[in-house]
Amino acid sequence: MEPDSASKEGKVLPLPPLIPPHVVPTKENNGSPLMEEHKMGRVQMERPGLAEKGQSIALLTNHFKVSVRNMDEYFFHYSVNLKGQDDQPIGGKGIGRKVIDEMQRTYKTELGKKGLAYDGEKNLFTISPLPQINNEFPVMLDNIPSNKSWGKTIKVELSLVAEIPMQSIDHKTENSQEALRVLVIMLRQHAVKKYALQSDDICFMLKLTFESQYLLYFCRGCHPVRRSFFHDNQSNYTDLGGGVIGCRGFHSSLRPVQGGLSLNIDVATAIIVRPGPVIEFLIANQNVRDPFQVDWEKAKRMLKNLRVKIRNMEFKIIGLTELPCNQQTFTFRPRGDCGVNAIEITVYEYFVSHRRTPLSYSADFPCIKVGKPKNPAYFPIELCNLVSLQRYTKGLTVQQRASFMEKSRQKPQEKMSSITNALKYMKYDSNPMLQVCGGSISTDYTQVEGRVLQPPKLIFGNGEEFLPRNGRWNLSNKLGGMNSLLQLENTTAFPIISKAATIILGMDVSHSSPGRSDVPSIAAVVSSRQWPLISKYRASVRTQSPKEEMIDSMFKLVSRADGKGTYDEGILWEAFVDFYVSSGKRKPEQIIIFRDGVSENQFNKVLNVELNQIKEACKFLDEQWFPKITLITAQKKHHTKFFLAGGSPDNVPPGTVVDKQVCHPGNYNFYMCSQAGMIGTSRPTHYHILFDENELNPDDLQELVHSLSYVYQRSTTAISVVAPIYYAHLAASQAARFIKLEESETSSSEREIAAPVPELPRLHMNVRNSMFFC
């Protein structure tokens, strides 16, 4: 075949896209629309237009405009391969960053001032091309902690993979995500190096091993968690009790928005283990007076996998010894001895007699075990100090959670000040690679136009109508079991609901506390009933595999006991049957789904796995039933905030909605702050409309979302997310109480293999269709 013109010119074209992991190749079928839709794969829908209802309001947001001037340039993507002198691949966590940094210092002339963006793994990006298609840079190990098997040098092999045009940053092309990824890596690398300068000096002076250098590189300097960064500084710490600390840092991410590209900066808080002596942490964690009251079984579970510093060396804890320090023995070989004079000696005797280390209280307590399980090293507990910035992965107590919420809150003006300081400190514009590509980041908050929607009228149990003020209302007279209804529910003035029989579903999955891989996750679906009402709900719950976010039981065929056919035991059929019975024997013509708990990289699975199951469940109940579906996700865990323009200290008013400037340039999404922010800074909910067969008008859809924030029966305030999602979360949390399991010493991998997923007990008939979760 004749090579194309690009190949003749020597350019390396981008690799063809891989098949997404959620797409399963299927055989040709008989033309079923459902199967054809699945085979093609759905993508998130585009924005049909902008809403207009509401009173205009001027806002500021914590997005900062990113500009790139040199749009005619290219990013050059290289694959990184590290080899020793024996040509064997070199691995090890963090070694790549050290080697690439040393390569930059060694080859300043060859690399020039173009700068490098390296992800720490296999991908490196430059702005102008390196001298050759395949480049090899030998790097001396003088300033890098080495391994004997590597030899004296490490060879860095860089192979050109693709050229990414910078203009794709501002244009929706197949290269847009790759171009954005380069900028993300650039800024992340800049943040880590900014915080790590002091740590590099410490490492050089102490001449630590590579593992210790790597740990200090992150723990003593900057600890990145996804797109957030935390600095080891006492001023960032706040004590939560029980040996747990809240550490304040900042979040940084690039977002494609309608205005181009923006840098989203926000305050972030991580929950970490209190650094310092291990014994002091255990005393605080278990709330005891002294070491003699410590429960060592609990201590073993709590300390496992944490890292400790012992005489400027850092190790990961693999457990505690069964015997106390003055009884735990090991084989001691004097230095220079060939093993002839090896003796069995206790850990206590070794440190006191041979290392001349005084021990005041370790004799009667277990030793810390570090290293490899088959050949561990033992250390007295009083010599061990927990290193800084280690995430606390256990569940918080009620008191700790309340303390965390209270101490992490910031009023709008205080939060804006923290964000401004973080942006100034990071000095992103000083990034060499950003300078070369003509990039700049504004220091001004982006101005956006918001709209404030009018609150919906409510009807109390006695028929009295009421218009909430500032997102709140008052009840002074259990009102027939319902606190309030929307005034629009029993009228035809709410066409989005009244024009066709509509069921509203709220979906969520509740997971066990971090570190527990043996406790099943709980999937919950709540569904509206008694159409045209949208204030009354019921719930269905199911267990599923631990930590699985996708609901795997939407539609589940089971063979009948008599062998005559199958039936659906999934989570949806109960909702559909109840709606039919409670709504005058009407099948839903519209299904509006609110899905919580999924991140943007899971949207494709929701669209192509969960949505398929929903359609299959409908088809199984009635092959001629094809309700139109609208699928919306809600996200609270994001970092976009809105502030009143003009320096007002107040939060944005309830009902504030934004769908301009800082929303996605193509996809259909909007932010809504339906609640009245009384404490701290209000966090809007980010709604993404992934799929809409009902072709809902943007104004009608936003009005529905706003109204559903006023039907939560546990409070007399508008809440921050639609009530069906909150109800699903409550139902899942309540069901989780039935399957609380005891802590186990079994490893997580063994638990995952051995533990079957237990089924939940069925709800009693008398409460099955009630709002028991309230």
DRENDRENTI-418245 format. One line per field, with one value per residue (C-alpha): x, z, y; residue number from 1. Coordinates in steps of 0.001 Angstrom, whole numbers. Example, Ala and Ser with C-alpha at 12.3 -4.5 7.8 and 13.67 -1.06 7.14 Angstrom:
residues 2
c1 <- 12300  13670
c3 <- 7800  7140
c2 <- -4500  -1060
tike <- 1  2
//
This chain:
residues 774
c1 <- 0  1321  2142  93  1536  1865  3939  6145  6901  8010  5238  3963  200  -1882  -2679  -6216  -8611  -8932  -12274  -13688  -13656  -17445  -18154  -18637  -18484  -21832  -23015  -25372  -28932  -32411  -32554  -33850  -33618  -32402  -29563  -28606  -28430  -26198  -23956  -23356  -22685  -24289  -22454  -23405  -25932  -25149  -26727  -30040  -30040  -29904  -32616  -33955  -36254  -35236  -33885  -30394  -27601  -23902  -21546  -17874  -16520  -13211  -12298  -9324  -8996  -6158  -4804  -2407  -1058  1202  -1616  473  2848  2611  3007  5277  4343  7162  7056  9537  11544  14159  16870  19915  23318  22189  19279  16777  13740  13922  10865  10101  7657  8899  12244  11108  10738  14221  15793  13991  14946  18580  18325  17165  20107  22623  21393  20511  22124  20390  16997  17246  14581  11656  10817  9355  6035  6347  3567  5912  5102  5539  4539  6633  5677  7725  6808  9470  10744  13804  16766  15667  12571  14158  16378  18656  20036  22449  22024  24734  23643  25814  22865  20302  20013  20795  20318  23365  21706  21297  24992  26464  24061  20417  19475  16434  14844  12330  10300  8014  4393  2325  2162  -689  -1665  -2035  -4997  -7014  -7091  -9698  -11374  -13443  -11329  -10137  -6938  -8676  -8420  -4756  -3865  -5700  -3901  -532  -1492  -2774  546  2452  585  664  4402  4831  2822  4724  8126  7079  6339  9215  12222  12845  12483  15134  17629  16837  17315  20677  22028  20934  21984  18887  17989  15818  12637  13183  13927  10736  8700  10210  9734  6017  5413  7750  7042  3806  1317  -781  -4182  -5703  -5891  -5355  -2123  -1355  1670  3272  2867  1531  -559  -2566  -3467  -6585  -7067  -10235  -9600  -8781  -5365  -6930  -6091  -7689  -5076  -5992  -4552  -5782  -7367  -6239  -7790  -8188  -11726  -12931  -15702  -17820  -15309  -12387  -10202  -10147  -8100  -10361  -8678  -10342  -9548  -9351  -9142  -7687  -8101  -4706  -3098  -1489  2276  4655  5246  3209  2292  846  -1295  -2636  -3456  -5383  -7006  -8324  -9027  -7067  -4872  -1586  90  -897  -4557  -4016  -5936  -3174  -5513  -7169  -3770  -2586  -5518  -5089  -1339  -1103  252  1050  4590  6962  10247  12997  16297  15723  14699  11098  9292  5798  4273  3278  2064  2906  4727  2752  5392  6499  9791  11636  10590  10609  13886  15789  19088  21841  25054  27814  29186  31906  30914  30289  27538  29685  28880  25232  22999  19322  18706  15631  14823  14936  18404  19760  18775  19688  22951  24285  22883  23136  19575  17730  14137  11788  8530  8843  9838  6287  4728  4728  7357  6572  7138  8406  9922  8970  6500  8885  11892  10617  12598  11499  11672  10627  7494  8932  11514  8810  7235  4396  5414  3449  559  -652  -4323  -6591  -8591  -10824  -14328  -14754  -16767  -19800  -17771  -14836  -17091  -18885  -15551  -14260  -17314  -17141  -13412  -13270  -16001  -15084  -17292  -17365  -14876  -12520  -12620  -11937  -8926  -7545  -8023  -6314  -3344  -2988  -2964  -356  1850  1885  3010  1875  2978  6590  6275  8944  6866  3805  5951  7314  3834  2750  459  -856  -3325  -5464  -5482  -9013  -12095  -14270  -17445  -20570  -24229  -26512  -30270  -32310  -35416  -38580  -39350  -42327  -45496  -46118  -49380  -49417  -51402  -54382  -54552  -52883  -50661  -47299  -44442  -41040  -38702  -34931  -35360  -37064  -40548  -42087  -44524  -46400  -49262  -46518  -50220  -51559  -48178  -46888  -45234  -45989  -46690  -45828  -48786  -48164  -48478  -52260  -52646  -52028  -49687  -46677  -46670  -43357  -45153  -48859  -48760  -47787  -47648  -44201  -42154  -39131  -36292  -33440  -30433  -27408  -24883  -23585  -20160  -18518  -15880  -12476  -10287  -13211  -13343  -15404  -18582  -21048  -22131  -25826  -27683  -30890  -33560  -36390  -39396  -42264  -45818  -49409  -48829  -49153  -47550  -43759  -43468  -44212  -41623  -40833  -37467  -35939  -32505  -30078  -26594  -23824  -20063  -17987  -16885  -18854  -20369  -22427  -25811  -25616  -29184  -31368  -32565  -31884  -33455  -33940  -35272  -38527  -38438  -40819  -38566  -41295  -39664  -37932  -38834  -37155  -35680  -33995  -34354  -36698  -39690  -41017  -40926  -42775  -45442  -46045  -46365  -48919  -50990  -50784  -51364  -54701  -53235  -51178  -47801  -45138  -44825  -41854  -39016  -36857  -33789  -31495  -28260  -25861  -22333  -20750  -17779  -17422  -15240  -18110  -20756  -20225  -20969  -24143  -25203  -24261  -24664  -27193  -29431  -29486  -30628  -33378  -34631  -34447  -36466  -39178  -39212  -39444  -42545  -44224  -42622  -44811  -43902  -41274  -41305  -39129  -36199  -34302  -31079  -29443  -26449  -25860  -22416  -21645  -17965  -16645  -14773  -16737  -18010  -19996  -19699  -21746  -20045  -19203  -17555  -20736  -20055  -23263  -23764  -25579  -29380  -31290  -32441  -29253  -28569  -25655  -25483  -23174  -19452  -18132  -20214  -19005  -18740  -20709  -22221  -25509  -24917  -25646  -24957  -27750  -27532  -31056  -30295  -29872  -26228  -26292  -22840  -19654  -19741  -22612  -21652  -23827  -24862  -23522  -26220  -25270  -28069  -26636  -29694  -33088  -35653  -38351  -36736  -37418  -37207  -34151  -36351  -38837  -36056  -34354  -37727  -38315  -34885  -35449  -38911  -37612  -35286  -38382  -40099  -37656  -39885  -37219  -36622  -38376  -35665  -34773  -31949  -28841  -29764  -33059  -34979  -35064  -31271  -31206  -33859  -31849  -28823  -30879  -32401  -28993  -27489  -30332  -30081  -26321  -27022  -28345  -25021  -22470  -19611  -16885  -13355  -11229  -7511  -7897  -6170  -8361  -7576  -8599  -11819  -12763  -12371  -13952  -16825  -20137  -22427  -25187  -28743  -30744  -33859  -37100  -39071  -42395  -45465  -46726  -43691  -42522  -44278  -43863  -41185  -39524  -36148  -37328
c3 <- 0  -884  2297  2762  2655  6421  6534  3713  5688  8637  10996  13529  13558  16730  17516  16612  19596  21575  22107  25346  28194  28578  24914  24407  20801  19881  17085  14397  15694  14285  14244  17763  18443  21954  20805  17990  20484  22796  19952  18798  22304  23707  24394  26627  24942  23814  25298  23519  24588  27594  30175  30677  33720  36915  38050  36747  39336  38970  40382  40661  40510  41467  37834  36364  32613  30923  27651  25230  22497  20431  18855  15830  17968  18844  21978  21280  23167  24026  25594  28481  29006  31784  31559  33576  32098  31575  29433  31976  32643  35822  38031  41447  42658  42064  40449  37136  38437  39948  36769  34469  36737  36593  32812  32523  34619  32659  29145  29442  26088  24128  25726  25655  27457  25994  29324  29937  31331  32845  34452  36574  34610  30863  29283  28652  26661  25119  23063  20370  19158  20578  18225  16988  16716  19225  21787  24376  27344  29731  33235  35869  39300  41351  42639  42496  45082  43148  43130  42648  39763  37746  37307  37279  34772  33790  30131  29389  26090  24661  21655  19786  19981  18640  17812  19471  17967  20612  18753  19845  23344  22134  19563  20138  18266  18861  20342  22836  25790  25079  24828  28074  29696  28855  30569  33617  33904  33534  36380  38622  38128  38917  42158  43387  42640  44234  47510  47278  47069  50805  50853  48126  50273  53280  51210  49851  53286  54956  52020  52505  50577  47497  49240  52041  49548  47703  50876  52013  48516  48994  52731  53980  51018  49119  49232  46049  46287  42804  41913  45424  47196  50916  52501  55733  57752  61292  60346  58011  60769  62924  65575  65199  68243  68404  66812  63626  62027  59309  56930  54710  51209  47795  44727  41196  37950  34369  33011  29433  29718  27431  27819  26684  29362  33070  36091  38996  42342  45642  49251  50022  53295  53870  56960  58104  60949  63606  63046  65902  68401  67592  71245  71571  68492  69920  73288  71554  69039  71694  74220  77038  79761  79218  77074  79496  78561  74803  73038  70900  68590  67643  67422  64962  62629  62938  62313  59432  56244  57938  57577  60429  60664  62665  62848  59564  57764  56755  56652  56137  59131  58325  61823  65508  67187  69272  72023  73935  73168  76059  74772  70988  69685  66410  65146  65845  63848  65022  62290  60291  61664  59157  61215  63539  66541  65692  68755  69578  71346  72336  70584  73921  74810  71345  71479  75127  75230  71695  70307  73642  73170  76434  76402  79079  78413  75391  77268  77940  74639  71162  68646  65346  62394  59160  55927  54203  55868  55379  56769  58981  61099  64653  66397  69914  69701  71432  68646  65968  64796  62291  59290  58176  55712  55863  54973  57673  55913  58735  59406  61507  64703  64927  67029  64611  61618  63332  64286  60742  59249  61734  61380  57594  56966  55616  55009  51396  51897  53909  51218  48487  50430  50804  47086  46098  48366  46909  43367  44236  46056  43218  40573  37733  35183  36131  34754  31992  29701  30087  29191  26069  24741  25436  28284  31004  33865  34963  38630  38403  39376  36356  36228  35442  34981  37207  37616  40800  40404  42345  45090  44502  46554  49206  50521  54158  55438  56314  52750  53563  50804  51648  49686  51292  51991  51667  51194  54588  56101  59440  60605  63850  63487  61966  59254  58072  57635  55062  56082  52789  49099  46135  45182  41528  42118  41979  39082  35355  35719  35911  32348  32657  35037  34340  30582  30876  33635  35125  37584  39237  40357  42714  42699  44962  46147  49718  50460  53648  55409  53702  54202  54526  51353  52946  53538  50607  49012  49143  46039  46598  44192  45429  43185  43201  43583  43321  40164  39639  43082  43205  47000  47953  47493  48270  48235  47016  48234  47221  48228  45669  45470  47817  46428  43194  42152  39201  40218  39003  39807  37804  35802  36996  35422  37696  36751  38384  40920  38810  35778  33828  32572  34352  36363  37075  40569  39861  41824  39393  38920  42424  41595  38305  39759  42736  40450  38326  41375  43169  40057  38840  36783  34606  33272  33365  30026  31260  33511  35000  36753  39172  39700  42519  43305  39867  38566  35035  33955  34890  32776  29872  32101  33370  29780  28312  31199  33709  31121  29078  32152  32786  29234  29520  32760  30984  28015  30211  31986  28673  25254  23920  26709  25644  28150  27337  29697  30990  32854  35098  37408  40430  41830  45144  45221  42926  43504  41727  44060  43409  45226  45092  43077  44814  47896  49689  52692  52094  50251  46923  47438  47265  43769  42099  38844  36408  32927  31236  31091  33406  32222  29656  26147  24535  27085  28836  32447  34953  38561  41050  44590  45802  49532  51749  52847  56562  57556  55517  51742  49775  47474  44359  42976  39503  37373  34143  31733  30035  28102  27371  25191  26672  25105  28202  27862  29827  31822  32699  33687  35979  37538  38236  39839  41934  43036  44020  46477  48397  48973  51498  54404  57125  57120  56602  54323  50694  50483  48300  46068  44784  47447  45547  45690  49375  50040  48137  50252  53450  52352  51487  54782  56823  55018  55656  59391  58827  57504  59895  60073  62656  61824  60466  60372  56972  54190  51866  48873  50775  51974  48446  47214  50134  51289  49399  49170  51778  50803  52726  54620  52822  54186  55842  53684  56014  55437  51981  50227  52986  53448  56187  55348  56631
c2 <- 0  3458  5472  8617  12120  12407  9236  10509  13636  11536  12591  10079  10178  9659  6063  4928  4982  1783  59  1524  -1028  -898  -1802  -5529  -6788  -8371  -10629  -9349  -9550  -9434  -5624  -5037  -1242  -1955  -4193  -1799  1059  -979  -2093  1480  2787  5922  9150  12039  14304  17833  20926  21680  25325  27645  28268  31798  31790  33549  36880  37689  37862  38778  36149  35318  31781  30169  29501  31352  31767  29879  31274  29598  31898  29626  27643  26688  24594  20909  18825  15859  12704  10269  6840  6482  3296  3050  383  -619  -1362  -4950  -3649  -4928  -2671  -616  -317  1038  3631  7164  6304  7776  11335  11307  9945  12400  15319  14213  13804  17411  18627  16550  17380  21062  21850  19096  19695  23473  25466  23590  21953  18527  17364  13874  11860  9723  6595  5994  9310  12411  15499  18306  21364  21096  17731  16007  15463  12039  9861  7468  9152  7583  9518  7762  9192  8822  7670  10018  12026  9222  6429  3288  -434  -2671  -4520  -1307  -582  2929  4455  4291  4535  6671  5649  8116  6995  9386  8261  11154  14842  16710  20099  22804  24273  21226  22775  25265  23035  19931  17369  13839  15314  17618  15245  14491  18186  18889  15967  17540  20793  18857  16993  20273  21955  18882  18536  22230  21937  18884  20456  23730  21990  19498  21846  21746  17953  17508  19425  17212  14052  15200  16111  12886  10653  8533  5385  5851  4679  7165  9942  9197  9272  12542  13918  13604  13364  16074  18349  17809  14966  14823  13132  12965  16676  18032  18917  19004  20636  19438  22599  22836  25862  23602  21132  20988  18293  16188  13979  10291  10750  12128  15474  17540  18947  21856  22036  23072  21533  22340  21105  22248  22363  22879  25466  27610  30433  28259  26685  27474  26528  25557  26329  25449  24742  21005  19120  15657  13506  12251  10320  12499  12317  11649  8824  5706  5149  8661  8077  4805  6374  9165  6828  4447  7209  5543  7042  5209  2511  -252  200  -73  -2849  -4329  -6234  -2965  -1345  -3995  -3289  454  540  -1912  -315  2988  4272  5026  6850  5164  7041  8901  5733  5100  1761  402  -1390  -4971  -5874  -6250  -9093  -11587  -11468  -8363  -6667  -8381  -11829  -11436  -12924  -12846  -14206  -11681  -11842  -9487  -7227  -8993  -12371  -15190  -16708  -18810  -16657  -16004  -15975  -15671  -12380  -10406  -7163  -5350  -6670  -5860  -2188  -1632  -3599  -3544  -272  1586  2844  3486  2181  3427  1568  -750  -3924  -5140  -4040  -5629  -4615  -2929  -5291  -3761  -5010  -8256  -10656  -13604  -11730  -8901  -6480  -5643  -2272  -1214  850  3923  4334  4542  7782  8036  10129  13163  13354  9764  9512  8118  5405  4195  5428  8559  8634  10908  13347  13352  13901  16778  18330  17915  19608  22463  23136  22806  25374  28781  31769  33000  35860  33646  30962  33516  34768  31219  30526  33785  33015  29505  30869  33499  31006  28480  31029  28807  31403  30668  27130  26902  24728  26950  29962  28275  27512  31081  30103  32377  32020  34928  35883  37282  35298  34559  36640  34652  35417  33387  33276  32968  30802  31573  29011  26716  27162  24491  23041  21992  19019  21228  22624  25951  27359  28904  30514  29738  32632  32256  28505  27973  27545  26685  23988  24277  21750  14441  16784  13577  11956  14479  17717  19412  18934  21121  23271  22320  18583  18443  20854  20867  23860  21556  20183  18360  15950  16345  15855  12171  9565  10152  8112  9729  7476  8330  5967  5657  3080  3109  1636  428  2496  2758  -277  -2735  -4799  -7585  -5552  -5537  -2302  -1396  -240  1707  2930  5126  5701  8159  6847  8070  10127  13067  13447  13786  14050  10424  7683  4068  2293  -967  -2053  -4799  -5901  -6151  -6679  -4480  -1109  -1629  1707  465  -960  -4546  -5613  -3234  -6230  -9777  -12836  -15843  -19284  -20290  -23100  -25208  -24788  -22984  -19826  -16957  -13903  -10556  -10258  -6928  -3729  -1945  -4223  -3450  280  -160  -2467  -153  2872  986  4  3369  5524  4215  1367  3698  2609  5321  7062  9068  7866  10622  9233  11043  9078  9940  8871  8512  10456  11782  8872  6522  8273  5884  2894  4533  5211  1842  -609  689  2324  -889  -2816  -269  -691  -4486  -4376  -2363  -4696  -7808  -6477  -5629  -6036  -3231  -781  1766  4633  7631  8019  11053  10272  12894  12539  14744  15535  17192  16264  18951  22190  24916  27636  30782  34105  37279  40002  43252  41793  40694  38414  36450  33188  33106  33020  29715  28903  30175  28343  28709  27181  29701  30520  27764  24818  22297  23761  20940  18570  19335  20353  23093  24075  24720  26016  25306  25566  28600  28529  29269  28009  28094  28530  27020  24176  23928  20568  19840  18195  16402  15431  12361  11174  12720  10961  13205  16296  18357  22117  23446  25845  23086  20716  23231  24081  20372  19993  23099  21930  18469  20191  21351  17987  16480  15464  15488  19226  22550  23877  23445  20917  20990  18038  16623  14692  11339  11159  12013  9361  6750  7590  7226  3924  2461  3650  2158  -1176  -1275  -1591  -5120  -6422  -4970  -7456  -7864  -6773  -9596  -10245  -11902  -10024  -7972  -10184  -13314  -11697  -10669  -14219  -16039  -13857  -14326  -11313  -11784  -10906  -8353  -9445  -8568  -5650  -6391  -5866  -3135  -903  -1966  902  3463  6110  4050  5612  9012
tike <- 1  2  3  4  5  6  7  8  9  10  11  12  13  14  15  16  17  18  19  20  21  22  23  24  25  26  27  28  29  30  31  32  33  34  35  36  37  38  39  40  41  42  43  44  45  46  47  48  49  50  51  52  53  54  55  56  57  58  59  60  61  62  63  64  65  66  67  68  69  70  71  72  73  74  75  76  77  78  79  80  81  82  83  84  85  86  87  88  89  90  91  92  93  94  95  96  97  98  99  100  101  102  103  104  105  106  107  108  109  110  111  112  113  114  115  116  117  118  119  120  121  122  123  124  125  126  127  128  129  130  131  132  133  134  135  136  137  138  139  140  141  142  143  144  145  146  147  148  149  150  151  152  153  154  155  156  157  158  159  160  161  162  163  164  165  166  167  168  169  170  171  172  173  174  175  176  177  178  179  180  181  182  183  184  185  186  187  188  189  190  191  192  193  194  195  196  197  198  199  200  201  202  203  204  205  206  207  208  209  210  211  212  213  214  215  216  217  218  219  220  221  222  223  224  225  226  227  228  229  230  231  232  233  234  235  236  237  238  239  240  241  242  243  244  245  246  247  248  249  250  251  252  253  254  255  256  257  258  259  260  261  262  263  264  265  266  267  268  269  270  271  272  273  274  275  276  277  278  279  280  281  282  283  284  285  286  287  288  289  290  291  292  293  294  295  296  297  298  299  300  301  302  303  304  305  306  307  308  309  310  311  312  313  314  315  316  317  318  319  320  321  322  323  324  325  326  327  328  329  330  331  332  333  334  335  336  337  338  339  340  341  342  343  344  345  346  347  348  349  350  351  352  353  354  355  356  357  358  359  360  361  362  363  364  365  366  367  368  369  370  371  372  373  374  375  376  377  378  379  380  381  382  383  384  385  386  387  388  389  390  391  392  393  394  395  396  397  398  399  400  401  402  403  404  405  406  407  408  409  410  411  412  413  414  415  416  417  418  419  420  421  422  423  424  425  426  427  428  429  430  431  432  433  434  435  436  437  438  439  440  441  442  443  444  445  446  447  448  449  450  451  452  453  454  455  456  457  458  459  460  461  462  463  464  465  466  467  468  469  470  471  472  473  474  475  476  477  478  479  480  481  482  483  484  485  486  487  488  489  490  491  492  493  494  495  496  497  498  499  500  501  502  503  504  505  506  507  508  509  510  511  512  513  514  515  516  517  518  519  520  521  522  523  524  525  526  527  528  529  530  531  532  533  534  535  536  537  538  539  540  541  542  543  544  545  546  547  548  549  550  551  552  553  554  555  556  557  558  559  560  561  562  563  564  565  566  567  568  569  570  571  572  573  574  575  576  577  578  579  580  581  582  583  584  585  586  587  588  589  590  591  592  593  594  595  596  597  598  599  600  601  602  603  604  605  606  607  608  609  610  611  612  613  614  615  616  617  618  619  620  621  622  623  624  625  626  627  628  629  630  631  632  633  634  635  636  637  638  639  640  641  642  643  644  645  646  647  648  649  650  651  652  653  654  655  656  657  658  659  660  661  662  663  664  665  666  667  668  669  670  671  672  673  674  675  676  677  678  679  680  681  682  683  684  685  686  687  688  689  690  691  692  693  694  695  696  697  698  699  700  701  702  703  704  705  706  707  708  709  710  711  712  713  714  715  716  717  718  719  720  721  722  723  724  725  726  727  728  729  730  731  732  733  734  735  736  737  738  739  740  741  742  743  744  745  746  747  748  749  750  751  752  753  754  755  756  757  758  759  760  761  762  763  764  765  766  767  768  769  770  771  772  773  774
//
